Amino acid sequence: MRKINKFFFLNGLLGSFFFYYFVRKIQTIYNVDPSSDAYGLMGVAYYGLVLGFLFGIKFIYIEKLISFFKKK
């Protein structure tokens, strides 16, 4: 049976934060205003939050970082 990751949501939230930040940065560079452009806001919500959450679950390991800093 697979071990349940106790940092599941924290990993996902961290990934969502990174993707949201970079998508908003790209939108700022290209002058996309989410308040007047509904598709721009949907892009931030979908790519930034949803795909970022999945990325965080798959590739970010908070538990390894915590154990690394606890050793010192």
N, C-alpha and C positions, 0 to 999 in steps of 0.2 A: 504494500500500500504506500502511496505517496505521502511524504511528510508535508504537513500544512505549514505554510510560511506565515509566521506571526506578524511580519512586516509587510504583508500583502498590500494593504491600502496605503501605507506610507510610501512604498516603492512606486505605486501607481500615481499618487498625488505628486511626488517629486518629478516623475516623468511628465505629467500633465503640466506642471509649472514650467519646465524647460521648453516643451513644445509650444505652449501658449505664448511664452516670452518671445521665442524666435519667430513665430507666425505674426505676432503683433509688430515686431521689429521690421519684418519684411513689409507688412502693410503700411507702416509709417514711412518707410523709404519710398514706396510707390504711391503715397498719398491716398490710401484707401480709408475712408471715414466710415466706421461701422454704424454710426447713428443714421446716416443717410443711405447706406448701401447694405441692404439686408443680406445679400449674398456674402459680403465681406464679414459680417458678424457670424453667419453660418460657417464660414471657412475657419474662423477662429475657434468656434465651438467644436466643430468636427475634427479638424486637423490638430488643433492645439490641445484640446482636452481629451477627446476620445482616443485618438491614436497615441497621444502622449501617455495616457494611462496604460495602454497595452504595451507600449515601449518600456515604461517603467517596471511593469510586472516582469517582463521578459529579460531585461538587461541591467537593471539597477538592483544592487544588493546592499541594502542599508546594514544588514546584519554583519556582513564582512567588514564594512567600514567601522562599525562600532567595535567589533572585536579587535580590529587593528589598532585603534586608538586606546583601547583598554589595556593592551599589553605593555604600553610604555609607562 
